Amino acid sequence: MMAIHPSHVPVINEVFSPSSAELARCAELIAAVESAQRETGAVTFQGEMVDEAMARTDRIVLERHGA
């Protein structure tokens, strides 16, 4: 995203930041992947196959947003 004026940055951050529900989903996905890695290695989360790459991405999202 590009901002013409610095006053636009807070609005841009608000619009593109994940919601608390999205952050909660990230945390749940990570927990599901870590649990599966200890047990079987494959995991289905909320009806879709997920893997370590998805968990890594969600860890970054949670880290960036202090969750």
C-alpha positions in Angstrom: 0.0 0.0 0.0 1.2 3.5 -0.7 0.4 6.5 1.3 0.4 10.1 0.0 0.6 11.6 3.5 1.8 10.2 6.8 -1.6 10.8 8.3 -2.9 8.0 6.1 -0.6 5.3 7.7 -2.8 4.6 10.8 -5.9 4.1 8.5 -3.9 1.8 6.2 -2.7 -0.2 9.2 -6.2 -0.5 10.6 -7.7 -1.7 7.4 -4.9 -4.3 6.6 -4.3 -5.6 10.1 -5.9 -8.9 11.0 -8.9 -8.9 13.2 -8.9 -10.6 16.6 -10.8 -13.5 15.1 -8.1 -13.9 12.4 -5.4 -13.8 15.1 -7.2 -16.4 17.1 -7.5 -18.6 14.0 -3.8 -18.3 13.5 -3.1 -19.5 17.0 -5.5 -22.4 16.6 -3.9 -23.5 13.3 -0.4 -23.4 14.9 -1.6 -25.5 17.8 -3.2 -28.0 15.4 -0.1 -28.3 13.3 2.2 -28.7 16.3 -0.1 -31.4 17.8 -0.1 -33.3 14.5 3.6 -33.1 14.2 4.0 -34.8 17.5 1.4 -37.5 16.5 1.0 -38.1 12.8 2.5 -35.3 10.7 -0.7 -34.5 8.8 -3.4 -32.3 10.0 -6.8 -31.1 8.9 -7.8 -27.7 10.3 -11.3 -26.3 9.8 -11.9 -28.6 6.9 -8.6 -28.0 5.0 -5.2 -29.6 5.0 -2.6 -27.4 6.6 1.2 -27.8 7.0 4.2 -26.2 8.6 4.5 -23.5 5.9 1.0 -22.2 6.9 1.8 -22.4 10.6 5.1 -20.5 10.0 3.1 -17.7 8.2 0.6 -17.6 11.0 3.4 -17.4 13.6 4.7 -14.3 11.7 1.3 -12.7 11.7 0.9 -13.3 15.5 4.4 -12.0 16.1 3.8 -8.8 14.1 0.5 -8.1 15.9 1.6 -8.9 19.4 -0.8 -11.8 19.9 
